[in-house]
Amino acid sequence: MPFTFEEKCFIKVLRQENKWGAKRICSEFRQKKWAFSSVNDLLRKIDRTGSVERKVGSGHPRSIRTQRNISLVNDLMQSRGQS
């Protein structure tokens, strides 16, 4: 399960102020059932970038549904149906 933004910030504070590692965080907050590898990955990101934010440009690009694109797709579909 992904971390909430609040959980990421909390883990960041524990890392930067208390110097806690993934093992300590997972053992202190067992009720959260965080995977060790997920916490460890987040800590590496925090150490590398100092942030819990996503990298700009990461993720799937958004599709754009404009009238022009809709018309282009309709034209393509009609031309394929005539062959």
Distance bins in CASP14 RR format, pairs under 12 A and 6 or more apart:
PFRMAT RR
TARGET T0000
AUTHOR 0000-0000-0000
RMODE 2
METHOD distances of the structure
MODEL  1
1 7 0 0 0 0 0 1 0 0 0 0 0
1 32 0 0 0 0 1 0 0 0 0 0 0
1 33 1 0 0 1 0 0 0 0 0 0 0
1 34 0 0 0 0 1 0 0 0 0 0 0
1 35 0 0 0 0 1 0 0 0 0 0 0
1 38 0 0 0 0 1 0 0 0 0 0 0
2 8 0 0 0 0 1 0 0 0 0 0 0
2 34 0 0 0 0 0 1 0 0 0 0 0
2 35 0 0 0 0 0 1 0 0 0 0 0
2 38 0 0 0 0 1 0 0 0 0 0 0
2 41 0 0 0 0 0 1 0 0 0 0 0
2 42 0 0 0 0 0 1 0 0 0 0 0
2 52 0 0 0 0 0 1 0 0 0 0 0
2 54 0 0 0 0 0 1 0 0 0 0 0
3 9 0 0 0 0 1 0 0 0 0 0 0
3 10 0 0 0 0 1 0 0 0 0 0 0
3 11 1 0 0 1 0 0 0 0 0 0 0
3 12 0 0 0 0 0 1 0 0 0 0 0
3 25 0 0 0 0 0 1 0 0 0 0 0
3 29 0 0 0 0 0 1 0 0 0 0 0
3 32 0 0 0 0 1 0 0 0 0 0 0
3 33 0 0 0 0 0 1 0 0 0 0 0
3 34 1 0 0 1 0 0 0 0 0 0 0
3 35 0 0 0 0 0 1 0 0 0 0 0
3 38 1 0 0 1 0 0 0 0 0 0 0
3 39 0 0 0 0 1 0 0 0 0 0 0
3 41 0 0 0 0 0 1 0 0 0 0 0
3 42 1 0 0 1 0 0 0 0 0 0 0
3 43 0 0 0 0 0 1 0 0 0 0 0
3 45 0 0 0 0 0 1 0 0 0 0 0
3 46 0 0 0 0 0 1 0 0 0 0 0
3 52 0 0 0 0 1 0 0 0 0 0 0
3 54 0 0 0 0 0 1 0 0 0 0 0
4 10 0 0 0 0 1 0 0 0 0 0 0
4 11 0 0 0 0 0 1 0 0 0 0 0
4 32 0 0 0 0 0 1 0 0 0 0 0
4 34 0 0 0 0 0 1 0 0 0 0 0
4 42 0 0 0 0 0 1 0 0 0 0 0
4 52 0 0 0 0 0 1 0 0 0 0 0
5 11 0 0 0 0 0 1 0 0 0 0 0
5 12 0 0 0 0 0 1 0 0 0 0 0
5 42 0 0 0 0 0 1 0 0 0 0 0
5 51 0 0 0 0 0 1 0 0 0 0 0
5 52 1 0 0 1 0 0 0 0 0 0 0
5 53 0 0 0 0 1 0 0 0 0 0 0
5 54 0 0 0 0 0 1 0 0 0 0 0
6 12 0 0 0 0 0 1 0 0 0 0 0
6 13 0 0 0 0 0 1 0 0 0 0 0
6 32 0 0 0 0 0 1 0 0 0 0 0
6 52 0 0 0 0 0 1 0 0 0 0 0
7 13 0 0 0 0 0 1 0 0 0 0 0
7 14 0 0 0 0 0 1 0 0 0 0 0
7 25 0 0 0 0 0 1 0 0 0 0 0
7 29 0 0 0 0 1 0 0 0 0 0 0
7 32 1 0 0 1 0 0 0 0 0 0 0
7 33 0 0 0 0 0 1 0 0 0 0 0
7 34 0 0 0 0 1 0 0 0 0 0 0
7 38 0 0 0 0 0 1 0 0 0 0 0
7 39 0 0 0 0 1 0 0 0 0 0 0
7 42 0 0 0 0 1 0 0 0 0 0 0
7 52 0 0 0 0 1 0 0 0 0 0 0
8 14 0 0 0 0 0 1 0 0 0 0 0
8 15 0 0 0 0 0 1 0 0 0 0 0
8 25 0 0 0 0 0 1 0 0 0 0 0
8 34 0 0 0 0 0 1 0 0 0 0 0
8 38 0 0 0 0 0 1 0 0 0 0 0
8 39 0 0 0 0 0 1 0 0 0 0 0
8 41 0 0 0 0 0 1 0 0 0 0 0
8 42 1 0 0 1 0 0 0 0 0 0 0
8 43 0 0 0 0 0 1 0 0 0 0 0
8 45 0 0 0 0 1 0 0 0 0 0 0
8 46 0 0 0 0 1 0 0 0 0 0 0
8 50 0 0 0 0 0 1 0 0 0 0 0
8 51 0 0 0 0 1 0 0 0 0 0 0
8 52 1 1 0 0 0 0 0 0 0 0 0
8 53 0 0 0 0 1 0 0 0 0 0 0
8 54 0 0 0 0 0 1 0 0 0 0 0
9 15 0 0 0 0 0 1 0 0 0 0 0
9 16 0 0 0 0 0 1 0 0 0 0 0
9 17 0 0 0 0 0 1 0 0 0 0 0
9 42 0 0 0 0 0 1 0 0 0 0 0
9 46 0 0 0 0 0 1 0 0 0 0 0
9 50 0 0 0 0 0 1 0 0 0 0 0
9 51 0 0 0 0 0 1 0 0 0 0 0
9 52 1 0 0 1 0 0 0 0 0 0 0
9 53 0 0 0 0 0 1 0 0 0 0 0
10 16 0 0 0 0 0 1 0 0 0 0 0
10 17 0 0 0 0 0 1 0 0 0 0 0
10 18 0 0 0 0 0 1 0 0 0 0 0
10 20 0 0 0 0 0 1 0 0 0 0 0
10 25 0 0 0 0 1 0 0 0 0 0 0
10 28 0 0 0 0 0 1 0 0 0 0 0
10 29 0 0 0 0 1 0 0 0 0 0 0
10 32 0 0 0 0 1 0 0 0 0 0 0
10 34 0 0 0 0 0 1 0 0 0 0 0
10 39 0 0 0 0 0 1 0 0 0 0 0
10 42 0 0 0 0 0 1 0 0 0 0 0
10 46 0 0 0 0 0 1 0 0 0 0 0
10 52 0 0 0 0 1 0 0 0 0 0 0
11 17 0 0 0 0 0 1 0 0 0 0 0
11 18 0 0 0 0 0 1 0 0 0 0 0
11 20 0 0 0 0 1 0 0 0 0 0 0
11 21 0 0 0 0 1 0 0 0 0 0 0
11 22 0 0 0 0 1 0 0 0 0 0 0
11 24 0 0 0 0 0 1 0 0 0 0 0
11 25 1 0 0 1 0 0 0 0 0 0 0
11 26 0 0 0 0 0 1 0 0 0 0 0
11 28 0 0 0 0 0 1 0 0 0 0 0
11 29 0 0 0 0 1 0 0 0 0 0 0
11 32 0 0 0 0 1 0 0 0 0 0 0
11 34 0 0 0 0 1 0 0 0 0 0 0
11 38 0 0 0 0 1 0 0 0 0 0 0
11 39 1 0 0 1 0 0 0 0 0 0 0
11 40 0 0 0 0 0 1 0 0 0 0 0
11 41 0 0 0 0 0 1 0 0 0 0 0
11 42 1 0 1 0 0 0 0 0 0 0 0
11 43 1 0 0 1 0 0 0 0 0 0 0
11 44 0 0 0 0 0 1 0 0 0 0 0
11 45 0 0 0 0 0 1 0 0 0 0 0
11 46 1 0 0 1 0 0 0 0 0 0 0
11 47 0 0 0 0 0 1 0 0 0 0 0
11 50 0 0 0 0 0 1 0 0 0 0 0
11 52 1 0 0 1 0 0 0 0 0 0 0
12 18 0 0 0 0 0 1 0 0 0 0 0
12 20 0 0 0 0 0 1 0 0 0 0 0
12 21 0 0 0 0 0 1 0 0 0 0 0
12 25 0 0 0 0 0 1 0 0 0 0 0
12 39 0 0 0 0 0 1 0 0 0 0 0
12 42 0 0 0 0 1 0 0 0 0 0 0
12 43 0 0 0 0 1 0 0 0 0 0 0
12 45 0 0 0 0 1 0 0 0 0 0 0
12 46 1 0 1 0 0 0 0 0 0 0 0
12 47 0 0 0 0 0 1 0 0 0 0 0
12 49 0 0 0 0 0 1 0 0 0 0 0
12 50 1 0 0 1 0 0 0 0 0 0 0
12 51 0 0 0 0 1 0 0 0 0 0 0
12 52 1 0 1 0 0 0 0 0 0 0 0
12 53 0 0 0 0 0 1 0 0 0 0 0
13 19 0 0 0 0 0 1 0 0 0 0 0
13 20 0 0 0 0 1 0 0 0 0 0 0
13 25 0 0 0 0 0 1 0 0 0 0 0
13 46 0 0 0 0 1 0 0 0 0 0 0
13 50 0 0 0 0 0 1 0 0 0 0 0
13 52 0 0 0 0 0 1 0 0 0 0 0
14 20 1 0 1 0 0 0 0 0 0 0 0
14 21 1 0 0 1 0 0 0 0 0 0 0
14 22 0 0 0 0 0 1 0 0 0 0 0
14 24 0 0 0 0 1 0 0 0 0 0 0
14 25 1 0 1 0 0 0 0 0 0 0 0
14 26 0 0 0 0 0 1 0 0 0 0 0
14 28 0 0 0 0 1 0 0 0 0 0 0
14 29 0 0 0 0 1 0 0 0 0 0 0
14 34 0 0 0 0 0 1 0 0 0 0 0
14 39 0 0 0 0 1 0 0 0 0 0 0
14 42 0 0 0 0 0 1 0 0 0 0 0
14 43 0 0 0 0 1 0 0 0 0 0 0
14 46 0 0 0 0 1 0 0 0 0 0 0
14 52 0 0 0 0 0 1 0 0 0 0 0
15 21 1 0 0 1 0 0 0 0 0 0 0
15 22 0 0 0 0 1 0 0 0 0 0 0
15 24 0 0 0 0 1 0 0 0 0 0 0
15 25 1 0 0 1 0 0 0 0 0 0 0
15 39 0 0 0 0 1 0 0 0 0 0 0
15 40 0 0 0 0 0 1 0 0 0 0 0
15 42 0 0 0 0 1 0 0 0 0 0 0
15 43 1 0 1 0 0 0 0 0 0 0 0
15 44 0 0 0 0 0 1 0 0 0 0 0
15 45 0 0 0 0 0 1 0 0 0 0 0
15 46 1 0 1 0 0 0 0 0 0 0 0
15 47 1 0 0 1 0 0 0 0 0 0 0
15 48 0 0 0 0 0 1 0 0 0 0 0
15 50 0 0 0 0 1 0 0 0 0 0 0
15 51 0 0 0 0 0 1 0 0 0 0 0
15 52 0 0 0 0 0 1 0 0 0 0 0
16 43 0 0 0 0 0 1 0 0 0 0 0
16 46 1 0 0 1 0 0 0 0 0 0 0
16 47 0 0 0 0 1 0 0 0 0 0 0
16 50 0 0 0 0 1 0 0 0 0 0 0
16 51 0 0 0 0 0 1 0 0 0 0 0
16 52 0 0 0 0 0 1 0 0 0 0 0
17 46 0 0 0 0 0 1 0 0 0 0 0
18 24 0 0 0 0 1 0 0 0 0 0 0
18 25 0 0 0 0 1 0 0 0 0 0 0
18 28 0 0 0 0 0 1 0 0 0 0 0
19 25 0 0 0 0 0 1 0 0 0 0 0
19 43 0 0 0 0 0 1 0 0 0 0 0
19 46 0 0 0 0 0 1 0 0 0 0 0
19 47 0 0 0 0 0 1 0 0 0 0 0
20 26 0 0 0 0 1 0 0 0 0 0 0
20 27 0 0 0 0 1 0 0 0 0 0 0
20 28 1 0 0 1 0 0 0 0 0 0 0
20 29 0 0 0 0 0 1 0 0 0 0 0
20 39 0 0 0 0 1 0 0 0 0 0 0
20 40 0 0 0 0 0 1 0 0 0 0 0
20 42 0 0 0 0 0 1 0 0 0 0 0
20 43 0 0 0 0 1 0 0 0 0 0 0
20 46 0 0 0 0 0 1 0 0 0 0 0
21 27 0 0 0 0 1 0 0 0 0 0 0
21 28 0 0 0 0 0 1 0 0 0 0 0
21 29 0 0 0 0 0 1 0 0 0 0 0
21 34 0 0 0 0 0 1 0 0 0 0 0
21 36 0 0 0 0 1 0 0 0 0 0 0
21 39 1 0 0 1 0 0 0 0 0 0 0
21 40 0 0 0 0 1 0 0 0 0 0 0
21 42 0 0 0 0 0 1 0 0 0 0 0
21 43 1 0 0 1 0 0 0 0 0 0 0
21 44 0 0 0 0 0 1 0 0 0 0 0
21 46 0 0 0 0 0 1 0 0 0 0 0
21 47 0 0 0 0 0 1 0 0 0 0 0
22 28 0 0 0 0 0 1 0 0 0 0 0
22 29 0 0 0 0 0 1 0 0 0 0 0
22 34 0 0 0 0 1 0 0 0 0 0 0
22 35 0 0 0 0 1 0 0 0 0 0 0
22 36 1 0 1 0 0 0 0 0 0 0 0
22 37 0 0 0 0 1 0 0 0 0 0 0
22 38 0 0 0 0 1 0 0 0 0 0 0
22 39 1 0 1 0 0 0 0 0 0 0 0
22 40 1 0 1 0 0 0 0 0 0 0 0
22 41 0 0 0 0 1 0 0 0 0 0 0
22 42 0 0 0 0 1 0 0 0 0 0 0
22 43 1 0 1 0 0 0 0 0 0 0 0
22 44 0 0 0 0 1 0 0 0 0 0 0
22 45 0 0 0 0 0 1 0 0 0 0 0
22 46 0 0 0 0 0 1 0 0 0 0 0
22 47 0 0 0 0 0 1 0 0 0 0 0
23 29 0 0 0 0 0 1 0 0 0 0 0
23 30 0 0 0 0 0 1 0 0 0 0 0
23 34 0 0 0 0 0 1 0 0 0 0 0
23 36 1 0 0 1 0 0 0 0 0 0 0
23 37 0 0 0 0 0 1 0 0 0 0 0
23 39 0 0 0 0 1 0 0 0 0 0 0
23 40 0 0 0 0 1 0 0 0 0 0 0
23 43 0 0 0 0 0 1 0 0 0 0 0
24 30 0 0 0 0 0 1 0 0 0 0 0
24 34 0 0 0 0 0 1 0 0 0 0 0
24 36 0 0 0 0 0 1 0 0 0 0 0
24 39 0 0 0 0 1 0 0 0 0 0 0
24 40 0 0 0 0 0 1 0 0 0 0 0
24 43 0 0 0 0 0 1 0 0 0 0 0
25 32 0 0 0 0 1 0 0 0 0 0 0
25 34 1 0 0 1 0 0 0 0 0 0 0
25 35 0 0 0 0 0 1 0 0 0 0 0
25 36 0 0 0 0 1 0 0 0 0 0 0
25 38 0 0 0 0 0 1 0 0 0 0 0
25 39 1 0 1 0 0 0 0 0 0 0 0
25 40 0 0 0 0 1 0 0 0 0 0 0
25 42 0 0 0 0 1 0 0 0 0 0 0
25 43 1 0 0 1 0 0 0 0 0 0 0
25 46 0 0 0 0 0 1 0 0 0 0 0
26 32 0 0 0 0 1 0 0 0 0 0 0
26 33 0 0 0 0 1 0 0 0 0 0 0
26 34 1 0 1 0 0 0 0 0 0 0 0
26 35 0 0 0 0 1 0 0 0 0 0 0
26 36 1 0 1 0 0 0 0 0 0 0 0
26 37 0 0 0 0 1 0 0 0 0 0 0
26 38 0 0 0 0 1 0 0 0 0 0 0
26 39 1 0 1 0 0 0 0 0 0 0 0
26 40 0 0 0 0 1 0 0 0 0 0 0
26 42 0 0 0 0 0 1 0 0 0 0 0
26 43 0 0 0 0 0 1 0 0 0 0 0
27 34 0 0 0 0 0 1 0 0 0 0 0
27 36 0 0 0 0 1 0 0 0 0 0 0
27 39 0 0 0 0 0 1 0 0 0 0 0
28 34 0 0 0 0 0 1 0 0 0 0 0
28 39 0 0 0 0 0 1 0 0 0 0 0
29 36 0 0 0 0 0 1 0 0 0 0 0
29 39 0 0 0 0 1 0 0 0 0 0 0
30 36 0 0 0 0 0 1 0 0 0 0 0
32 38 0 0 0 0 0 1 0 0 0 0 0
32 39 0 0 0 0 1 0 0 0 0 0 0
33 39 0 0 0 0 0 1 0 0 0 0 0
34 40 0 0 0 0 0 1 0 0 0 0 0
34 41 0 0 0 0 0 1 0 0 0 0 0
34 42 0 0 0 0 1 0 0 0 0 0 0
34 43 0 0 0 0 0 1 0 0 0 0 0
35 41 0 0 0 0 1 0 0 0 0 0 0
35 42 0 0 0 0 0 1 0 0 0 0 0
36 42 0 0 0 0 0 1 0 0 0 0 0
36 43 0 0 0 0 0 1 0 0 0 0 0
37 43 0 0 0 0 0 1 0 0 0 0 0
37 44 0 0 0 0 0 1 0 0 0 0 0
38 44 0 0 0 0 0 1 0 0 0 0 0
38 45 0 0 0 0 0 1 0 0 0 0 0
39 45 0 0 0 0 0 1 0 0 0 0 0
39 46 0 0 0 0 0 1 0 0 0 0 0
40 46 0 0 0 0 0 1 0 0 0 0 0
40 47 0 0 0 0 0 1 0 0 0 0 0
41 47 0 0 0 0 0 1 0 0 0 0 0
41 48 0 0 0 0 0 1 0 0 0 0 0
41 52 0 0 0 0 0 1 0 0 0 0 0
42 48 0 0 0 0 0 1 0 0 0 0 0
42 49 0 0 0 0 0 1 0 0 0 0 0
42 50 0 0 0 0 0 1 0 0 0 0 0
42 51 0 0 0 0 0 1 0 0 0 0 0
42 52 1 0 0 1 0 0 0 0 0 0 0
42 53 0 0 0 0 0 1 0 0 0 0 0
42 54 0 0 0 0 0 1 0 0 0 0 0
43 49 0 0 0 0 0 1 0 0 0 0 0
43 50 0 0 0 0 0 1 0 0 0 0 0
43 52 0 0 0 0 0 1 0 0 0 0 0
44 50 0 0 0 0 0 1 0 0 0 0 0
44 52 0 0 0 0 0 1 0 0 0 0 0
45 51 1 0 0 1 0 0 0 0 0 0 0
45 52 1 0 0 1 0 0 0 0 0 0 0
45 53 0 0 0 0 1 0 0 0 0 0 0
45 54 0 0 0 0 1 0 0 0 0 0 0
45 55 0 0 0 0 1 0 0 0 0 0 0
45 58 0 0 0 0 0 1 0 0 0 0 0
46 52 1 0 0 1 0 0 0 0 0 0 0
46 53 0 0 0 0 0 1 0 0 0 0 0
48 55 0 0 0 0 0 1 0 0 0 0 0
49 55 1 0 0 1 0 0 0 0 0 0 0
49 56 0 0 0 0 0 1 0 0 0 0 0
63 69 0 0 0 0 1 0 0 0 0 0 0
63 70 0 0 0 0 0 1 0 0 0 0 0
63 73 0 0 0 0 0 1 0 0 0 0 0
64 70 0 0 0 0 0 1 0 0 0 0 0
64 72 0 0 0 0 0 1 0 0 0 0 0
64 73 0 0 0 0 0 1 0 0 0 0 0
65 71 0 0 0 0 0 1 0 0 0 0 0
65 72 0 0 0 0 0 1 0 0 0 0 0
65 73 0 0 0 0 1 0 0 0 0 0 0
66 72 0 0 0 0 1 0 0 0 0 0 0
66 73 0 0 0 0 0 1 0 0 0 0 0
67 73 0 0 0 0 0 1 0 0 0 0 0
67 74 0 0 0 0 0 1 0 0 0 0 0
68 74 0 0 0 0 0 1 0 0 0 0 0
68 75 0 0 0 0 0 1 0 0 0 0 0
69 75 0 0 0 0 0 1 0 0 0 0 0
69 76 0 0 0 0 0 1 0 0 0 0 0
70 76 0 0 0 0 0 1 0 0 0 0 0
70 77 0 0 0 0 0 1 0 0 0 0 0
71 77 0 0 0 0 0 1 0 0 0 0 0
71 78 0 0 0 0 0 1 0 0 0 0 0
72 78 0 0 0 0 0 1 0 0 0 0 0
72 79 0 0 0 0 0 1 0 0 0 0 0
73 79 0 0 0 0 0 1 0 0 0 0 0
73 80 0 0 0 0 0 1 0 0 0 0 0
74 80 0 0 0 0 0 1 0 0 0 0 0
74 81 0 0 0 0 0 1 0 0 0 0 0
75 81 0 0 0 0 0 1 0 0 0 0 0
75 82 0 0 0 0 0 1 0 0 0 0 0
76 82 0 0 0 0 0 1 0 0 0 0 0
76 83 0 0 0 0 0 1 0 0 0 0 0
77 83 0 0 0 0 0 1 0 0 0 0 0
END
